[in-house]
């Protein structure tokens, strides 16, 4: 049972999310032999002020 947790800065449209989950699921089925119906995917949209790199918040860059 694969579990994918995708975190990214900003928002995606419903259509973008649908395409991502379809393609991630297809890749896991093709490469790892994991059936799509057993694949769980969570998309976490993180605000720029809650993500940092190199000691700086992305909202300050």
PDB file of N, CA, C and O in Angstrom:
ATOM      1  N   UNK A   1       0.839  -1.170   0.000  1.00  0.00           N
ATOM      2  CA  UNK A   1       0.000   0.000   0.000  1.00  0.00           C
ATOM      3  C   UNK A   1       0.887   1.237   0.000  1.00  0.00           C
ATOM      4  O   UNK A   1       1.360   1.632   1.066  1.00  0.00           O
ATOM      5  N   UNK A   2       1.134   1.865  -1.142  1.00  0.00           N
ATOM      6  CA  UNK A   2       1.928   3.083  -1.195  1.00  0.00           C
ATOM      7  C   UNK A   2       1.181   4.266  -0.586  1.00  0.00           C
ATOM      8  O   UNK A   2      -0.038   4.388  -0.703  1.00  0.00           O
ATOM      9  N   UNK A   3       1.948   5.123   0.062  1.00  0.00           N
ATOM     10  CA  UNK A   3       1.436   6.376   0.610  1.00  0.00           C
ATOM     11  C   UNK A   3       2.374   7.476   0.147  1.00  0.00           C
ATOM     12  O   UNK A   3       3.570   7.433   0.438  1.00  0.00           O
ATOM     13  N   UNK A   4       1.851   8.457  -0.567  1.00  0.00           N
ATOM     14  CA  UNK A   4       2.629   9.573  -1.073  1.00  0.00           C
ATOM     15  C   UNK A   4       2.120  10.847  -0.406  1.00  0.00           C
ATOM     16  O   UNK A   4       0.921  11.124  -0.420  1.00  0.00           O
ATOM     17  N   UNK A   5       3.040  11.623   0.180  1.00  0.00           N
ATOM     18  CA  UNK A   5       2.683  12.893   0.793  1.00  0.00           C
ATOM     19  C   UNK A   5       3.422  13.984   0.040  1.00  0.00           C
ATOM     20  O   UNK A   5       4.632  14.143   0.205  1.00  0.00           O
ATOM     21  N   UNK A   6       2.707  14.733  -0.782  1.00  0.00           N
ATOM     22  CA  UNK A   6       3.274  15.804  -1.592  1.00  0.00           C
ATOM     23  C   UNK A   6       3.013  17.133  -0.902  1.00  0.00           C
ATOM     24  O   UNK A   6       1.864  17.516  -0.680  1.00  0.00           O
ATOM     25  N   UNK A   7       4.088  17.831  -0.565  1.00  0.00           N
ATOM     26  CA  UNK A   7       3.963  19.157   0.033  1.00  0.00           C
ATOM     27  C   UNK A   7       4.519  20.169  -0.950  1.00  0.00           C
ATOM     28  O   UNK A   7       5.582  19.964  -1.538  1.00  0.00           O
ATOM     29  N   UNK A   8       3.788  21.269  -1.125  1.00  0.00           N
ATOM     30  CA  UNK A   8       4.263  22.301  -2.026  1.00  0.00           C
ATOM     31  C   UNK A   8       3.791  23.658  -1.557  1.00  0.00           C
ATOM     32  O   UNK A   8       2.815  23.783  -0.819  1.00  0.00           O
ATOM     33  N   UNK A   9       4.514  24.674  -2.008  1.00  0.00           N
ATOM     34  CA  UNK A   9       4.146  26.042  -1.673  1.00  0.00           C
ATOM     35  C   UNK A   9       3.074  26.504  -2.649  1.00  0.00           C
ATOM     36  O   UNK A   9       3.214  26.351  -3.862  1.00  0.00           O
ATOM     37  N   UNK A  10       2.008  27.067  -2.109  1.00  0.00           N
ATOM     38  CA  UNK A  10       0.968  27.641  -2.951  1.00  0.00           C
ATOM     39  C   UNK A  10      -0.202  26.706  -3.164  1.00  0.00           C
ATOM     40  O   UNK A  10      -0.311  25.645  -2.549  1.00  0.00           O
ATOM     41  N   UNK A  11      -1.071  27.140  -4.055  1.00  0.00           N
ATOM     42  CA  UNK A  11      -2.325  26.427  -4.330  1.00  0.00           C
ATOM     43  C   UNK A  11      -2.303  25.818  -5.721  1.00  0.00           C
ATOM     44  O   UNK A  11      -1.692  26.356  -6.644  1.00  0.00           O
ATOM     45  N   UNK A  12      -2.978  24.687  -5.852  1.00  0.00           N
ATOM     46  CA  UNK A  12      -3.183  24.038  -7.144  1.00  0.00           C
ATOM     47  C   UNK A  12      -4.673  24.032  -7.450  1.00  0.00           C
ATOM     48  O   UNK A  12      -5.502  24.061  -6.540  1.00  0.00           O
ATOM     49  N   UNK A  13      -5.005  23.996  -8.723  1.00  0.00           N
ATOM     50  CA  UNK A  13      -6.411  23.850  -9.107  1.00  0.00           C
ATOM     51  C   UNK A  13      -6.815  22.387  -8.922  1.00  0.00           C
ATOM     52  O   UNK A  13      -5.964  21.506  -8.797  1.00  0.00           O
ATOM     53  N   UNK A  14      -8.107  22.149  -8.907  1.00  0.00           N
ATOM     54  CA  UNK A  14      -8.614  20.779  -8.804  1.00  0.00           C
ATOM     55  C   UNK A  14      -8.124  19.946  -9.982  1.00  0.00           C
ATOM     56  O   UNK A  14      -7.803  18.768  -9.822  1.00  0.00           O
ATOM     57  N   UNK A  15      -8.066  20.552 -11.157  1.00  0.00           N
ATOM     58  CA  UNK A  15      -7.603  19.851 -12.354  1.00  0.00           C
ATOM     59  C   UNK A  15      -6.127  19.458 -12.224  1.00  0.00           C
ATOM     60  O   UNK A  15      -5.748  18.353 -12.612  1.00  0.00           O
ATOM     61  N   UNK A  16      -5.300  20.346 -11.685  1.00  0.00           N
ATOM     62  CA  UNK A  16      -3.892  20.031 -11.473  1.00  0.00           C
ATOM     63  C   UNK A  16      -3.730  18.879 -10.482  1.00  0.00           C
ATOM     64  O   UNK A  16      -2.919  17.978 -10.694  1.00  0.00           O
ATOM     65  N   UNK A  17      -4.501  18.916  -9.409  1.00  0.00           N
ATOM     66  CA  UNK A  17      -4.447  17.844  -8.405  1.00  0.00           C
ATOM     67  C   UNK A  17      -4.855  16.515  -9.028  1.00  0.00           C
ATOM     68  O   UNK A  17      -4.214  15.491  -8.793  1.00  0.00           O
ATOM     69  N   UNK A  18      -5.916  16.533  -9.817  1.00  0.00           N
ATOM     70  CA  UNK A  18      -6.383  15.306 -10.467  1.00  0.00           C
ATOM     71  C   UNK A  18      -5.306  14.733 -11.377  1.00  0.00           C
ATOM     72  O   UNK A  18      -5.094  13.520 -11.400  1.00  0.00           O
ATOM     73  N   UNK A  19      -4.625  15.592 -12.124  1.00  0.00           N
ATOM     74  CA  UNK A  19      -3.569  15.117 -13.020  1.00  0.00           C
ATOM     75  C   UNK A  19      -2.387  14.563 -12.234  1.00  0.00           C
ATOM     76  O   UNK A  19      -1.820  13.537 -12.610  1.00  0.00           O
ATOM     77  N   UNK A  20      -2.014  15.226 -11.155  1.00  0.00           N
ATOM     78  CA  UNK A  20      -0.902  14.750 -10.320  1.00  0.00           C
ATOM     79  C   UNK A  20      -1.213  13.376  -9.748  1.00  0.00           C
ATOM     80  O   UNK A  20      -0.389  12.467  -9.851  1.00  0.00           O
ATOM     81  N   UNK A  21      -2.396  13.204  -9.141  1.00  0.00           N
ATOM     82  CA  UNK A  21      -2.694  11.913  -8.525  1.00  0.00           C
ATOM     83  C   UNK A  21      -2.816  10.811  -9.575  1.00  0.00           C
ATOM     84  O   UNK A  21      -2.426   9.672  -9.319  1.00  0.00           O
ATOM     85  N   UNK A  22      -3.345  11.131 -10.740  1.00  0.00           N
ATOM     86  CA  UNK A  22      -3.439  10.127 -11.808  1.00  0.00           C
ATOM     87  C   UNK A  22      -2.048   9.694 -12.259  1.00  0.00           C
ATOM     88  O   UNK A  22      -1.789   8.501 -12.422  1.00  0.00           O
ATOM     89  N   UNK A  23      -1.151  10.662 -12.460  1.00  0.00           N
ATOM     90  CA  UNK A  23       0.185  10.328 -12.942  1.00  0.00           C
ATOM     91  C   UNK A  23       1.046   9.658 -11.885  1.00  0.00           C
ATOM     92  O   UNK A  23       1.805   8.744 -12.207  1.00  0.00           O
ATOM     93  N   UNK A  24       0.948  10.089 -10.623  1.00  0.00           N
ATOM     94  CA  UNK A  24       1.692   9.413  -9.552  1.00  0.00           C
ATOM     95  C   UNK A  24       1.218   7.967  -9.433  1.00  0.00           C
ATOM     96  O   UNK A  24       2.032   7.049  -9.329  1.00  0.00           O
ATOM     97  N   UNK A  25      -0.096   7.768  -9.447  1.00  0.00           N
ATOM     98  CA  UNK A  25      -0.653   6.419  -9.325  1.00  0.00           C
ATOM     99  C   UNK A  25      -0.231   5.538 -10.491  1.00  0.00           C
ATOM    100  O   UNK A  25       0.115   4.373 -10.295  1.00  0.00           O
ATOM    101  N   UNK A  26      -0.257   6.083 -11.700  1.00  0.00           N
ATOM    102  CA  UNK A  26       0.141   5.327 -12.882  1.00  0.00           C
ATOM    103  C   UNK A  26       1.619   4.948 -12.803  1.00  0.00           C
ATOM    104  O   UNK A  26       1.994   3.832 -13.162  1.00  0.00           O
ATOM    105  N   UNK A  27       2.449   5.862 -12.341  1.00  0.00           N
ATOM    106  CA  UNK A  27       3.881   5.583 -12.220  1.00  0.00           C
ATOM    107  C   UNK A  27       4.138   4.477 -11.206  1.00  0.00           C
ATOM    108  O   UNK A  27       4.935   3.576 -11.467  1.00  0.00           O
ATOM    109  N   UNK A  28       3.478   4.531 -10.058  1.00  0.00           N
ATOM    110  CA  UNK A  28       3.656   3.479  -9.054  1.00  0.00           C
ATOM    111  C   UNK A  28       3.164   2.130  -9.570  1.00  0.00           C
ATOM    112  O   UNK A  28       3.760   1.097  -9.264  1.00  0.00           O
ATOM    113  N   UNK A  29       2.098   2.131 -10.340  1.00  0.00           N
ATOM    114  CA  UNK A  29       1.595   0.879 -10.911  1.00  0.00           C
ATOM    115  C   UNK A  29       2.573   0.326 -11.940  1.00  0.00           C
ATOM    116  O   UNK A  29       2.861  -0.871 -11.947  1.00  0.00           O
ATOM    117  N   UNK A  30       3.082   1.193 -12.805  1.00  0.00           N
ATOM    118  CA  UNK A  30       3.983   0.761 -13.887  1.00  0.00           C
ATOM    119  C   UNK A  30       5.356   0.365 -13.361  1.00  0.00           C
ATOM    120  O   UNK A  30       5.884  -0.679 -13.745  1.00  0.00           O
ATOM    121  N   UNK A  31       5.933   1.170 -12.501  1.00  0.00           N
ATOM    122  CA  UNK A  31       7.309   0.947 -12.058  1.00  0.00           C
ATOM    123  C   UNK A  31       7.401  -0.042 -10.899  1.00  0.00           C
ATOM    124  O   UNK A  31       8.275  -0.909 -10.883  1.00  0.00           O
ATOM    125  N   UNK A  32       6.495   0.091  -9.930  1.00  0.00           N
ATOM    126  CA  UNK A  32       6.586  -0.722  -8.716  1.00  0.00           C
ATOM    127  C   UNK A  32       5.565  -1.850  -8.652  1.00  0.00           C
ATOM    128  O   UNK A  32       5.587  -2.654  -7.720  1.00  0.00           O
ATOM    129  N   UNK A  33       4.662  -1.916  -9.648  1.00  0.00           N
ATOM    130  CA  UNK A  33       3.654  -2.968  -9.648  1.00  0.00           C
ATOM    131  C   UNK A  33       2.609  -2.808  -8.557  1.00  0.00           C
ATOM    132  O   UNK A  33       2.006  -3.791  -8.126  1.00  0.00           O
ATOM    133  N   UNK A  34       2.389  -1.569  -8.104  1.00  0.00           N
ATOM    134  CA  UNK A  34       1.405  -1.296  -7.048  1.00  0.00           C
ATOM    135  C   UNK A  34       0.095  -0.846  -7.670  1.00  0.00           C
ATOM    136  O   UNK A  34       0.065   0.188  -8.338  1.00  0.00           O
ATOM    137  N   UNK A  35      -0.985  -1.584  -7.474  1.00  0.00           N
ATOM    138  CA  UNK A  35      -2.273  -1.213  -8.066  1.00  0.00           C
ATOM    139  C   UNK A  35      -2.746   0.167  -7.600  1.00  0.00           C
ATOM    140  O   UNK A  35      -2.626   0.509  -6.424  1.00  0.00           O
ATOM    141  N   UNK A  36      -3.273   0.939  -8.519  1.00  0.00           N
ATOM    142  CA  UNK A  36      -3.742   2.290  -8.203  1.00  0.00           C
ATOM    143  C   UNK A  36      -4.772   2.308  -7.084  1.00  0.00           C
ATOM    144  O   UNK A  36      -4.802   3.241  -6.281  1.00  0.00           O
ATOM    145  N   UNK A  37      -5.613   1.287  -7.026  1.00  0.00           N
ATOM    146  CA  UNK A  37      -6.654   1.271  -5.990  1.00  0.00           C
ATOM    147  C   UNK A  37      -6.086   1.085  -4.587  1.00  0.00           C
ATOM    148  O   UNK A  37      -6.820   1.222  -3.608  1.00  0.00           O
ATOM    149  N   UNK A  38      -4.803   0.776  -4.469  1.00  0.00           N
ATOM    150  CA  UNK A  38      -4.153   0.631  -3.167  1.00  0.00           C
ATOM    151  C   UNK A  38      -3.212   1.796  -2.855  1.00  0.00           C
ATOM    152  O   UNK A  38      -2.507   1.767  -1.847  1.00  0.00           O
ATOM    153  N   UNK A  39      -3.197   2.806  -3.703  1.00  0.00           N
ATOM    154  CA  UNK A  39      -2.290   3.944  -3.537  1.00  0.00           C
ATOM    155  C   UNK A  39      -3.018   5.128  -2.912  1.00  0.00           C
ATOM    156  O   UNK A  39      -4.064   5.563  -3.395  1.00  0.00           O
ATOM    157  N   UNK A  40      -2.441   5.635  -1.829  1.00  0.00           N
ATOM    158  CA  UNK A  40      -2.975   6.814  -1.153  1.00  0.00           C
ATOM    159  C   UNK A  40      -2.052   7.991  -1.432  1.00  0.00           C
ATOM    160  O   UNK A  40      -0.831   7.867  -1.339  1.00  0.00           O
ATOM    161  N   UNK A  41      -2.639   9.135  -1.776  1.00  0.00           N
ATOM    162  CA  UNK A  41      -1.864  10.339  -2.060  1.00  0.00           C
ATOM    163  C   UNK A  41      -2.499  11.502  -1.306  1.00  0.00           C
ATOM    164  O   UNK A  41      -3.707  11.725  -1.380  1.00  0.00           O
ATOM    165  N   UNK A  42      -1.656  12.240  -0.577  1.00  0.00           N
ATOM    166  CA  UNK A  42      -2.099  13.429   0.141  1.00  0.00           C
ATOM    167  C   UNK A  42      -1.343  14.619  -0.429  1.00  0.00           C
ATOM    168  O   UNK A  42      -0.118  14.586  -0.546  1.00  0.00           O
ATOM    169  N   UNK A  43      -2.070  15.662  -0.780  1.00  0.00           N
ATOM    170  CA  UNK A  43      -1.454  16.892  -1.269  1.00  0.00           C
ATOM    171  C   UNK A  43      -1.625  17.960  -0.193  1.00  0.00           C
ATOM    172  O   UNK A  43      -2.745  18.295   0.195  1.00  0.00           O
ATOM    173  N   UNK A  44      -0.507  18.484   0.278  1.00  0.00           N
ATOM    174  CA  UNK A  44      -0.531  19.537   1.287  1.00  0.00           C
ATOM    175  C   UNK A  44      -0.042  20.830   0.657  1.00  0.00           C
ATOM    176  O   UNK A  44       1.100  20.925   0.206  1.00  0.00           O
ATOM    177  N   UNK A  45      -0.920  21.822   0.632  1.00  0.00           N
ATOM    178  CA  UNK A  45      -0.589  23.132   0.095  1.00  0.00           C
ATOM    179  C   UNK A  45      -0.170  24.026   1.270  1.00  0.00           C
ATOM    180  O   UNK A  45      -0.973  24.329   2.152  1.00  0.00           O
ATOM    181  N   UNK A  46       1.081  24.435   1.264  1.00  0.00           N
ATOM    182  CA  UNK A  46       1.659  25.180   2.378  1.00  0.00           C
ATOM    183  C   UNK A  46       1.809  26.654   2.003  1.00  0.00           C
ATOM    184  O   UNK A  46       2.303  26.979   0.923  1.00  0.00           O
ATOM    185  N   UNK A  47       1.386  27.526   2.886  1.00  0.00           N
ATOM    186  CA  UNK A  47       1.548  28.968   2.664  1.00  0.00           C
ATOM    187  C   UNK A  47       3.031  29.322   2.682  1.00  0.00           C
ATOM    188  O   UNK A  47       3.812  28.713   3.413  1.00  0.00           O
ATOM    189  N   UNK A  48       3.413  30.305   1.878  1.00  0.00           N
ATOM    190  CA  UNK A  48       4.820  30.728   1.785  1.00  0.00           C
ATOM    191  C   UNK A  48       5.399  31.117   3.145  1.00  0.00           C
ATOM    192  O   UNK A  48       6.588  30.924   3.395  1.00  0.00           O
ATOM    193  N   UNK A  49       4.554  31.665   4.020  1.00  0.00           N
ATOM    194  CA  UNK A  49       5.044  32.088   5.331  1.00  0.00           C
ATOM    195  C   UNK A  49       5.311  30.917   6.273  1.00  0.00           C
ATOM    196  O   UNK A  49       5.880  31.106   7.347  1.00  0.00           O
ATOM    197  N   UNK A  50       4.904  29.709   5.881  1.00  0.00           N
ATOM    198  CA  UNK A  50       5.115  28.523   6.709  1.00  0.00           C
ATOM    199  C   UNK A  50       6.214  27.613   6.167  1.00  0.00           C
ATOM    200  O   UNK A  50       6.343  26.471   6.608  1.00  0.00           O
ATOM    201  N   UNK A  51       7.000  28.104   5.224  1.00  0.00           N
ATOM    202  CA  UNK A  51       8.049  27.296   4.603  1.00  0.00           C
ATOM    203  C   UNK A  51       9.298  28.154   4.509  1.00  0.00           C
ATOM    204  O   UNK A  51       9.229  29.327   4.144  1.00  0.00           O
ATOM    205  N   UNK A  52      10.440  27.564   4.841  1.00  0.00           N
ATOM    206  CA  UNK A  52      11.689  28.324   4.824  1.00  0.00           C
ATOM    207  C   UNK A  52      12.809  27.509   4.192  1.00  0.00           C
ATOM    208  O   UNK A  52      12.759  26.280   4.133  1.00  0.00           O
ATOM    209  N   UNK A  53      13.818  28.231   3.723  1.00  0.00           N
ATOM    210  CA  UNK A  53      15.024  27.619   3.173  1.00  0.00           C
ATOM    211  C   UNK A  53      16.182  28.560   3.448  1.00  0.00           C
ATOM    212  O   UNK A  53      16.063  29.774   3.283  1.00  0.00           O
ATOM    213  N   UNK A  54      17.292  27.997   3.865  1.00  0.00           N
ATOM    214  CA  UNK A  54      18.468  28.822   4.106  1.00  0.00           C
ATOM    215  C   UNK A  54      18.266  29.873   5.177  1.00  0.00           C
ATOM    216  O   UNK A  54      18.865  30.946   5.112  1.00  0.00           O
ATOM    217  N   UNK A  55      17.434  29.580   6.159  1.00  0.00           N
ATOM    218  CA  UNK A  55      17.210  30.508   7.256  1.00  0.00           C
ATOM    219  C   UNK A  55      16.258  31.658   6.944  1.00  0.00           C
ATOM    220  O   UNK A  55      16.137  32.596   7.733  1.00  0.00           O
ATOM    221  N   UNK A  56      15.583  31.590   5.798  1.00  0.00           N
ATOM    222  CA  UNK A  56      14.655  32.651   5.424  1.00  0.00           C
ATOM    223  C   UNK A  56      13.316  32.068   5.002  1.00  0.00           C
ATOM    224  O   UNK A  56      13.252  31.056   4.303  1.00  0.00           O
ATOM    225  N   UNK A  57      12.247  32.726   5.440  1.00  0.00           N
ATOM    226  CA  UNK A  57      10.916  32.339   5.007  1.00  0.00           C
ATOM    227  C   UNK A  57      10.762  32.654   3.521  1.00  0.00           C
ATOM    228  O   UNK A  57      11.272  33.664   3.038  1.00  0.00           O
ATOM    229  N   UNK A  58      10.058  31.785   2.804  1.00  0.00           N
ATOM    230  CA  UNK A  58       9.799  32.046   1.393  1.00  0.00           C
ATOM    231  C   UNK A  58       8.977  33.323   1.210  1.00  0.00           C
ATOM    232  O   UNK A  58       9.095  33.990   0.183  1.00  0.00           O
ATOM    233  N   UNK A  59       8.151  33.664   2.190  1.00  0.00           N
ATOM    234  CA  UNK A  59       7.346  34.885   2.079  1.00  0.00           C
ATOM    235  C   UNK A  59       8.207  36.148   2.139  1.00  0.00           C
ATOM    236  O   UNK A  59       7.753  37.221   1.741  1.00  0.00           O
ATOM    237  N   UNK A  60       9.446  36.034   2.633  1.00  0.00           N
ATOM    238  CA  UNK A  60      10.359  37.183   2.714  1.00  0.00           C
ATOM    239  C   UNK A  60      11.315  37.244   1.539  1.00  0.00           C
ATOM    240  O   UNK A  60      12.163  38.135   1.479  1.00  0.00           O
ATOM    241  N   UNK A  61      11.194  36.318   0.610  1.00  0.00           N
ATOM    242  CA  UNK A  61      12.117  36.282  -0.528  1.00  0.00           C
ATOM    243  C   UNK A  61      11.495  36.891  -1.753  1.00  0.00           C
ATOM    244  O   UNK A  61      12.129  36.945  -2.806  1.00  0.00           O
TER     245      UNK A  61
END
